């Protein structure tokens, strides 16, 4: 059981990780025929490989959002409103 609280960008990081893994798997599948000497996949299959970049960018956005949220929380703890 996780006792840690969820931060603002945690969901984006998880979604980005899953999308990245889908893109990585697609990359392995589309590159394998090139090494095995079989017929390569059609061009649309290679577009699925671009999900690696999309997933990486999504996870990075989640990390930035989480860091900004934690920074705001730390600032408000140091400077309580008067």
BAMARBA-309742 format. One line per 8 residues: number of its first residue (from 1); for each residue x, y, z of N, C-alpha, C, O, CB. Coordinates in steps of 0.2 Angstrom, whole numbers, plus 5000, padded with zeros to 4 digits. Each point is the difference from the previous one (the first is absolute). Glycine has a CB too. Layout:
residues N
NUM	X,Y,Z,X,Y,Z,X,Y,Z,X,Y,Z,X,Y,Z | ...
end
This chain:
residues 82
1	5004,4994,5000,4996,5006,5000,5004,5006,5000,5005,5001,5004,4986,4993,5002 | 5008,5011,4990,5004,5006,4999,4997,5005,5005,4994,5002,4999,5009,4995,4989 | 5001,5006,5016,4998,5005,5004,5002,5007,4998,4998,5005,5003,5003,4987,5006 | 5002,5009,4985,5002,5006,4997,4994,5003,4997,4996,4997,4997,5016,4999,5001 | 4987,5011,5003,4995,5003,4996,5001,5001,4993,5006,5001,4998,4992,5005,5013 | 4997,4995,4985,5001,5001,4993,5001,5007,4998,4996,5004,5003,4996,4986,4995 | 5012,5012,4998,5002,5006,4998,4997,5002,4993,4997,4996,4997,5014,5004,5010 | 4989,5006,4991,4997,5003,4995,5001,4996,4993,4996,4999,4996,5004,5012,5010
9	5007,4988,4993,5002,4997,4994,5000,4992,5000,5003,4997,4995,5003,5014,5002 | 4993,4986,5008,5001,4993,5000,4996,4996,4995,5003,4995,4997,4999,5006,5015 | 4992,5001,4986,4996,4996,4995,5003,5001,4993,5000,4995,4996,4990,5007,5011 | 5013,5004,4992,5003,5001,4994,5006,4996,4999,5002,4997,4994,4994,5015,5006 | 5008,4987,5005,5006,4996,5000,4998,4993,4999,5004,4997,4996,5002,5011,5012 | 4989,4989,4995,4998,4993,4999,4997,4999,4993,5002,4995,4996,4996,5004,5016 | 4998,5006,4985,4998,4999,4993,5006,5001,4995,5000,4996,4996,4989,5009,5008 | 5015,4999,4998,5006,5001,4995,5004,4994,5000,5003,4998,4995,4997,5014,5007
17	5001,4985,5004,5004,4993,5000,4996,4995,4996,5004,4996,4997,5001,5007,5014 | 4989,4996,4990,4996,4995,4996,5001,5001,4992,5001,4996,4996,4991,5003,5014 | 5007,5008,4988,5000,5001,4993,5007,4999,4998,5001,4998,4994,4990,5011,5007 | 5014,4993,5003,5007,4999,4998,5001,4992,4998,5003,4998,4996,5001,5012,5011 | 4994,4986,4998,5001,4993,4999,4996,4997,4994,5003,4996,4997,4998,5003,5016 | 4993,5004,4986,4997,4998,4993,5004,5001,4994,5001,4996,4996,4988,5006,5010 | 5014,5004,4994,5004,5003,4995,5006,4996,4999,5003,4998,4995,4993,5013,5006 | 5007,4987,5005,5006,4996,5000,4999,4993,4997,5004,4997,4996,5001,5009,5014
25	4989,4991,4992,4999,4993,4998,4998,5001,4992,5002,4995,4996,4993,5002,5015 | 5002,5008,4987,4999,5001,4993,5006,5000,4996,5001,4998,4994,4988,5008,5009 | 5016,4998,5000,5006,5001,4997,5004,4993,4999,5003,4998,4994,4998,5013,5011 | 4999,4985,5000,5003,4993,4999,4996,4996,4995,5004,4996,4996,4999,5005,5016 | 4991,4999,4988,4996,4996,4995,5001,5003,4993,5001,4995,4995,4990,5003,5014 | 5010,5008,4990,5001,5002,4993,5007,5000,4998,5001,5000,4994,4990,5008,5007 | 5014,4992,5003,5007,4999,4998,5002,4993,4999,5004,4998,4996,4998,5013,5010 | 4994,4984,4998,5002,4993,4999,5000,4997,4993,5005,4997,4998,4990,5002,5014
33	5000,5003,4984,5001,4997,4993,5006,5002,4996,5002,4997,4996,4985,5003,5004 | 5015,5006,5002,5006,5003,4996,5006,4995,5002,5005,4999,4995,4991,5013,5005 | 5005,4986,5006,5005,4995,5002,4999,4993,4998,5005,4996,4999,4998,5012,5010 | 4991,4990,4990,4998,4993,4999,5000,4999,4992,4999,4994,4998,4995,5005,5013 | 5006,5006,4985,5000,4999,4993,4993,4999,4997,4999,4998,4995,5012,4998,5006 | 4984,5006,5003,4993,4999,4997,4998,5006,4998,5003,5006,5000,4994,4985,5008 | 4997,5009,4989,4996,5006,4997,4999,5006,5006,4997,4998,5005,4998,4995,4986 | 5008,5013,5008,4998,5005,5005,4993,5002,5000,4996,4999,4996,5016,5005,5003
41	4986,4999,5007,4993,5002,5001,4999,5006,4996,5005,5004,4998,4995,4991,5014 | 4994,5007,4987,4998,5006,4996,5001,5006,5004,5001,5000,5006,4991,4994,4988 | 5009,5012,5003,5001,5006,5003,4996,5002,5006,5003,5002,5005,5001,5002,4984 | 4990,4995,5011,4996,5001,5006,5002,4997,5007,4999,5002,5005,4991,5000,4987 | 5013,4992,5007,5003,4996,5006,5005,5004,5003,5001,5000,5006,4996,4989,4989 | 5007,5015,5001,5006,5004,5003,4997,5006,5003,5004,5002,5005,5004,4994,4986 | 4986,5006,5008,4998,5006,5003,4998,4998,5007,5000,5005,5005,4996,5000,4985 | 5002,4989,5012,4999,4998,5007,5006,5001,5004,5000,5000,5006,4991,4992,4990
49	5015,5007,5001,5006,5000,5003,5001,5007,5003,5004,5001,5005,5001,4991,4988 | 4992,5013,5004,5001,5007,5003,4996,5001,5007,5001,5005,5003,5000,4999,4985 | 4996,4991,5014,4997,5000,5007,5005,5001,5005,4999,5002,5006,4991,4992,4990 | 5016,5003,5002,5006,5001,5005,5001,5007,5002,5001,5002,5006,5004,4987,4990 | 4995,5015,4999,5002,5007,5001,4994,5004,5004,5001,5004,5004,5006,4996,4986 | 4987,4998,5008,4994,5003,5003,5000,4998,5007,4998,5004,5005,4995,4995,4984 | 5008,4994,5013,5000,4998,5007,5005,5003,5004,4999,5002,5006,4997,4988,4990 | 5010,5011,5001,5006,5004,5003,4998,5007,5002,5001,5002,5005,5007,4990,4989
57	4989,5011,5001,4998,5007,5001,4994,5001,5005,5000,5004,5004,5004,4998,4985 | 4992,4993,5011,4994,5000,5005,5003,4999,5007,4998,5003,5005,4994,4993,4986 | 5012,4999,5010,5003,4999,5007,5005,5006,5002,4999,5002,5006,5001,4986,4991 | 5003,5015,4998,5004,5006,5002,4996,5006,5002,5001,5003,5005,5007,4993,4987 | 4986,5005,5005,4995,5005,5002,4997,4998,5007,4999,5005,5004,4998,4997,4984 | 5002,4992,5013,4998,4998,5007,5005,5001,5005,4998,5002,5006,4995,4990,4989 | 5013,5007,5004,5006,5001,5005,5000,5008,5001,5001,5002,5006,5005,4988,4990 | 4994,5014,4999,5000,5007,5001,4994,5003,5004,5001,5004,5004,5005,4997,4985
65	4988,4996,5009,4994,5002,5004,5001,4998,5007,4998,5004,5005,4995,4995,4985 | 5009,4995,5012,5001,4998,5007,5005,5004,5003,4999,5002,5006,4998,4986,4991 | 5009,5013,5000,5005,5005,5003,4997,5007,5002,5002,5002,5005,5007,4991,4989 | 4987,5009,5001,4998,5007,5001,4995,5000,5006,5000,5005,5004,5001,4998,4984 | 4995,4992,5013,4995,4999,5005,5004,4999,5007,4998,5004,5005,4993,4991,4987 | 5014,5001,5008,5003,4999,5006,5004,5007,5002,5001,5001,5006,5001,4987,4991 | 5000,5016,4998,5004,5006,5002,4995,5005,5003,5002,5003,5004,5006,4995,4986 | 4986,5002,5007,4995,5005,5003,4998,4998,5007,4999,5004,5004,4996,4998,4984
73	5004,4991,5013,4999,4998,5007,5005,5002,5005,4999,5002,5005,4995,4989,4990 | 5013,5008,5003,5005,5002,5004,5000,5007,5001,5002,5002,5006,5005,4988,4990 | 4992,5014,4999,5000,5008,5001,4995,5002,5005,5001,5004,5004,5003,4997,4985 | 4990,4996,5010,4994,5002,5005,5001,4997,5007,4998,5003,5005,4994,4997,4985 | 5012,4995,5011,5002,4998,5007,5005,5004,5003,4999,5001,5006,4998,4987,4990 | 5007,5015,5000,5005,5005,5003,4997,5006,5001,5002,5004,5005,5007,4990,4989 | 4987,5009,5002,4997,5006,5001,4992,5000,5001,4997,5001,4995,5013,5004,4997 | 4988,4994,5014,4993,4999,5001,4997,5007,4999,5002,5005,5001,5000,4986,5007
81	4992,5009,4989,4996,5006,4999,4998,5004,5006,4999,4996,5005,4996,4999,4985 | 5006,5011,5010,4998,5004,5006,4993,5003,5000,4998,5003,5005,5014,5000,4996
end
